[in-house]
Amino acid sequence: MRLIPVLGLLLWCCVSNAATLRIEGERAWLKADGTPLSKVLQLFEQRGARVLIDPSLELDRVDGDWENTKVERLIAQLVRPNSYSVEWEKVESPLGELYRISTIRVFGDNVSAARPLTNDRRVLDIVEGEGGVKYLRGEIMVSFKEDITIADLNALLQKLNGTVIEVIDPPGIYRIKLNEDMSVEEAMAIANAHKGVDAAEPNLAFPRVGSGSVDLGSGGGMNLGLLPGERAVAVLDSGLDPKYKNLPVIRGTYDAIDPAAEISDPTGHGTLTSLIAAGVITPDGATAVQDGVPVLSIRTFDENGMTSSDILMGALKFAANSGVEIVSMSWGSEVDSAFMEAAMRYASQNGLTLYASAGNEATGIPIYPAGYDSVTAVGGLNADGSQWEDSNYGDFVDIYAPAKATFDGTPYAGTSISTPYVAGQAARKK
């Protein structure tokens, strides 16, 4: 992406009944009734803009009605007598170029004093819809048929009063944020009826495959420094305890939930799976190895153990761009997502070998992504080689591996142990 002062997409949002904002191109419409300026700025932030502000500034309340006003003029009036800057970004997409506000800075005498408006690390706002399906509040994912233009996308956005907040390409999916007064189900119906739309889904939420929390004590890509012949494993999980990030086998870390944040692990689950993939922890019944495996630990789950379609797709892309060949995923859901299947298939076709947990309930019913043809499903074994009684099973399970491990004197069990073990073993094969 490159920053340029150009026209933006249609934006629309609400923060309570006291303020509404719409931006179309370089023009804006704002209605506010005694709304704190910080809340008004959150309207921009919630639609993908990075907002930085000097915390020492005194912020007034906003009261008024702006019609068809230039964005920069509006912001100037909102923040006066303070200074400001606005940056725009150009986003390439399968339908053509999109433009949106990238960064807004509000400051006094010193621009470097501006700090992020929202400092809290992202915890996913998940709701349960019809049929018990969980998804991110107010977001849908849409793909388009061939020969569709940017005008068709803009027409859909106008019907939805929605905003494209991310383009996931490949596989060519538009993530759209909705207005508060439109349900995800209503938006899905509108999108599916819109000319040119190929498919639409909520931004689905997925849980980890639990093996219990672990107490371990107090887009881009990266160069993992791989030597000739080395194969790295990307572990998509809850992150990594920072005290392990300097181990020789940990070649990189990335927070796909909050890319600007330092790596962390709210639950400890990702630390356990990363150390198993690396060969630091040996599951019960397996043979300890002398050579470690390079690991890229990617935080894809929040502190509640949940993730979403967009985060997972971004993590896969980051892993691929980092030179990773093998991916370990200790998570799964009974929800079959066409978009997630397409993302997994594309990753597999472009050099990634994917492993996922088969699940910790012996139902014989596939869970996903383990159930996709492009993913190797991993079931669990006891230390003596017999099938672990709680392991899922069925024709979709491709391989079974040790499912129990002891760390710091505490035993754990789950196919989320089996999966990184198999991934680590695969990385050792030249």
Sequence and secondary structure as in RCSB ss.txt:
>XXXX:A:sequence
MRLIPVLGLLLWCCVSNAATLRIEGERAWLKADGTPLSKVLQLFEQRGARVLIDPSLELDRVDGDWENTKVERLI
AQLVRPNSYSVEWEKVESPLGELYRISTIRVFGDNVSAARPLTNDRRVLDIVEGEGGVKYLRGEIMVSFKEDITI
ADLNALLQKLNGTVIEVIDPPGIYRIKLNEDMSVEEAMAIANAHKGVDAAEPNLAFPRVGSGSVDLGSGGGMNLG
LLPGERAVAVLDSGLDPKYKNLPVIRGTYDAIDPAAEISDPTGHGTLTSLIAAGVITPDGATAVQDGVPVLSIRT
FDENGMTSSDILMGALKFAANSGVEIVSMSWGSEVDSAFMEAAMRYASQNGLTLYASAGNEATGIPIYPAGYDSV
TAVGGLNADGSQWEDSNYGDFVDIYAPAKATFDGTPYAGTSISTPYVAGQAARKK
>XXXX:A:secstr
 EE       EEEESSTTEEEEEETTEEEEEEEEEEHHHHHHHHHTTT EEEE TTS   EEEEEEEEEEHHHHH
HHHHTTSEEEEEEEEEEETTEEEEEEEEEEEESS GGG EES  S     EEE GGG EEEEEEEEEEE TT  H
HHHHHHHHHHT EEEEEETTTTEEEEE  TTS HHHHHHHHHHSTTEEEEEEEEEEEB  S              
  TT   EEEEES   GGGTTSTTEEEEEESSSTTS    SSSHHHHHHHHHHTSS  TTS   SS   EEEEE 
S TTSEEEHHHHHHHHHHHHHTT  EEEE B BS   HHHHHHHHHHHHTT EEEEE  SS      BTTTSTTE
EEEEEE TTSSB TT   STT  EEEE EEEETTEEEESHHHHHHHHHHHHHH  
